Each structure stands twice: as C-alpha cells, then as structure tokens.
Amino acid sequence: MARPLTRRAGVLFAAGMAGVLAAGGGYAASATGPAPRTLSAASPDQLTAALALARPGDRVEVADGAYDAGPIRVGRSGTAAAPITITAASPGQARFTGAGGLDLTGASHVVVQGFVFANDAGLTVPGDAKGDRVTRNVFQGNPGKADLTVKADDTEVDHNTFENRTEAGVFLQVVGPGEKDMAQRVHVHHNYFYNHQFKGTNGGESIRFGLSGRQHADAQGKIEYNLFEKADGDSEAISVKSSHNVVRYNTIVNSRGTLSMRHGWNSRVEGNILIGGTTGIRFFGNNHVVVNNVVTDTAGTAMEFGGGEVRDDTTSGTNHDAADHCLVAFNTLSGTGALISYGSGKPFPPSDDTLADNILLGKGAAAAKGTGTSSHFTGNILFGSPAGTLPSDAYRTVDPKLAKDAHGLPRPAASSPAIGKATGSFPQVTLDIDQQARPSAKDVGADQYDKATPARPLTKADVGPDAP
C-alpha cells in the first residue's frame, strides 16, 4: 500500500530575492528534534537554496511555472520516518522543461510529488539514493532513453502518469548499481502507462525491469495494480529482465505489448487482466509460476512457453533462455489466435513445464502450436477450437459456460462444469483472481465461482495522480 503523504505543520519559510528565509528567524525544537517546516520556492535559484536548507520532515513547495535550469541538486536526505518532501504547490502546475530537473544523487528518503516532467532527461533515482518515493507526477514522453530510471533499493513509484512517447525509449526502467546488480525491493504500483507509439521493432517498452546483463540478479521487485493502455511501442508492455519478482493485478488493454518474463528466473505472474489488442503473457527462463490470469479477446498468442537459443543461461547474454520447470495453472484464456504456443521454433524447446486446470476458450484457430519436451498436463478445459498440438490427454472438451460480467471478464455460470473440477492441488495457488480463498475442491480457470466478483479491469479512476 502507498504511504500516505500528510502535510506537516511547521514554520513557513518565505522565499526572497536573496534566498529562502525562516519566518521569525528560526524554528521550534521538540523532544524528538526540530519541528518540520514548509519551505517555498518560485525559481530555480530559490529551489536550490531551499533544498540546501532542508532537514528530515521538511516540505519544499515549488510554485507554479516552468523550471528549465538545472538539474537542481537535492543533496539532502530525510529518514524513513521523516522524509524530505519536494512537491508542486499545485499538482501538475510546476513543470520541469529543457535542461531542468532534479539531481537526487546521495539524497535518500526523499519524496518527489506532483510535478510534470517534460524535460530532456526525465528523472533518475541513483543507486545511492535509497528509500525514495516518486509519486503523483506526470512524465510526458521526454526525448531521453527513459522518462524515469530507478537504480536504488527500496524505491517506490506510485500514482504517476507516463504518457505519449513516440520516440525510442521506455517510460520506466529499473536497473541497479554497477554492471550486474539490480535495485532491491522496488515497488511499482497504481501508475497509468498510456500511448507509447514508437514504431520501431524494439526498445519501446512501458516498463523494463532489469537488463540482459542483470537477469540473474535477485531483484525482489513488485509490479502491481498498474494500467497499460495503447502500449504499442514494443512487443513487450512489461518486460522483466531480472529474477525473483512478482507481477500481479495489472491491467493491459488494447495494446500490442505483452506481459513478458524476457530474462531471469523464479518470478510469479498472478491475477493480471489482459484485454483485446494482440497482447498476451510470455515467459523465458526457469521456475516461473503463472496463475489466476485472464487473457481475453486477444488476436495474439494468449500464453507463450518460450523456446530458447540457450538452455539454463550462464552468461547473462541477450539470447532467449528456454522456459523450463514453469507452472501455468488456473488461467482463463480466450482469443482468435493460438491460445498456447510452445517454443516459437527456437533450437531449445521449453521443457518440464506444466499446463494445468486452465480454461482455453478458442474462436476457430488451433488452440496450440509447437510442442515442448517432457510437458505435463492435467485438468484443462478446451472449447471452441481444435486442439492443434495439444496431446489428447491434455484436456477435456466441454462448454465451460462462461459469461462476461459487467466489466467484460469471462465468469463461470452456476452450472459451469469448471466448478470443483480442478485435478491438481498446487499449493502455490490458494486464491483466485478475486483474491478469494480457493477450497480444496478448486474450480478450473482464474475465477473460483462466487456471486461476489470484486476483481475488475483497472480504469483511469484507479491509477495516476488523481486516484485515491
């Protein structure tokens, strides 16, 4: 959950021509240290002066206008309990343009809130700026390689809008210090990614979480409750290139970009909703768990078990690593193309993967193409399409009796033959897409039948600067 930002009462600073002055000439001390203050700035010079004075718990308010000089050095740190907050006085009315921006080098426990980044370099959270928060800003597709770059541990990126990029580059990239490391415990949530329209063949992801050379670094990142719309700048809307991450409860609509475990091992993909376009889920590398997702009405491949140019990568190169020992279970997949794809013709097919208790609702095309090796199947329901390359014992053919709810999600009717018919126990799956507990007799597909249906696709009202 996002940490609430409360306005701290304190001694109001007045910004003068010579700098930033304390009202009354000082501040009141308390038993736990100096009282927090509000500092005001209405120009780049005044903002520089205010930041040089900031202490833990202080709030620096930036007046409306365009700030094109800089980047302005922050240089001061707060604490986990008392961060320094740098905020637009009026959300969305203080804009960094041209060479303007903020330099967060060495500035830990700092909150950046309410700005528009329409500048050349976007914003970077360096590796030595730990525990920072970037919240309720708008990033407007700047011409740099990324609108926001995160290199530091324990960074929180929430309730921002990333919009309208037409050039190569990503909206948000998470990397780390050095050449091989990943930032740890980065939390990306409740952001709105809109209209990435770069027309090249590569390099236009909405989120890139890692890099090829960092793929085996243990990131422990969390990407959740984000909305992606018109994510067309790349074949990947979410591109994970690191290990041990959780990607859950995101919505991707009307996009060509997929949710992709492009590199790395041991990630969990759960409860995501992907609707329309050519989007889907694909994964490479070992030991991923892909459960409780809904991919509906896609014209692309709904679920791809990736083949590789290598198996069990040891070089952290750019080659695809075949998907081995992965579990794909309790998903609901529908569309006009192949619902399942194995290998994509690469030299090393996926191996020792499990497809279990999924609903595969096709619309004419063969349900599966390609084959893995040593694959495992149980409890799947197939309806509406020929099996393609699925072996005959991989599924049963029966109408799952799904009907779309008010939000367009396919839900089982009370008479659905999916109810209580899952054949695998799978202790990795204790909830359904609605985050309702699954009993011992689990239903097939993403939704455990219940008249209460709290899960729905995210909308603009749920994400971005104006969301709760």
Number of C-alpha atoms within 10 A of each C-alpha: 7 14 8 6 11 6 13 14 12 17 19 17 21 15 20 12 10 9 15 22 19 15 13 9 8 10 15 11 10 9 6 6 9 15 18 24 23 22 28 27 25 19 20 19 17 20 25 20 22 26 25 14 15 23 20 22 25 26 27 24 22 27 20 18 14 18 24 19 16 17 21 20 18 24 18 20 25 21 15 15 9 15 22 28 26 27 23 24 19 13 20 19 16 22 25 26 20 19 17 22 27 23 17 25 18 17 23 29 24 28 22 21 25 25 28 24 28 23 24 20 23 29 23 22 27 23 21 16 24 26 23 30 24 23 25 26 27 25 26 19 28 26 17 16 20 26 28 24 21 28 25 26 25 20 27 23 24 27 28 28 25 27 23 19 25 18 19 23 25 27 29 26 24 27 27 26 15 10 10 16 20 32 25 22 18 27 20 23 25 28 29 28 27 22 20 30 18 21 14 14 10 13 18 29 27 32 23 26 31 28 27 19 18 24 28 25 22 19 28 17 26 21 23 21 24 27 26 29 24 20 32 28 28 26 23 28 29 26 25 31 28 31 27 19 26 20 24 23 25 25 24 29 23 18 27 23 29 27 25 23 29 27 31 31 29 19 26 22 24 25 28 28 25 29 24 19 23 23 30 32 25 22 30 28 32 26 19 25 21 27 28 28 28 28 28 26 24 25 19 19 25 29 25 23 28 28 29 23 15 19 21 15 20 9 12 17 15 15 15 22 29 28 32 28 19 26 21 21 29 33 28 26 27 27 26 21 21 26 29 25 23 22 23 17 15 16 13 20 24 30 24 16 22 18 22 26 30 28 26 29 24 24 18 14 17 19 28 24 21 16 21 23 14 12 16 16 19 18 24 25 25 22 21 17 20 16 23 15 16 18 11 10 11 18 22 13 15 13 15 22 15 18 12 11 12 9 10 13 23 22 22 25 17 13 10 18 17 28 19 16 17 23 15 17 13 13 6 12 17 14 19 24 26 19 16 17 13 16 12 11 14 26 25 31 34 29 30 27 23 13 10 8 17 10 18 17 19 21 15 18 11 18 23 25 24 14 13 10
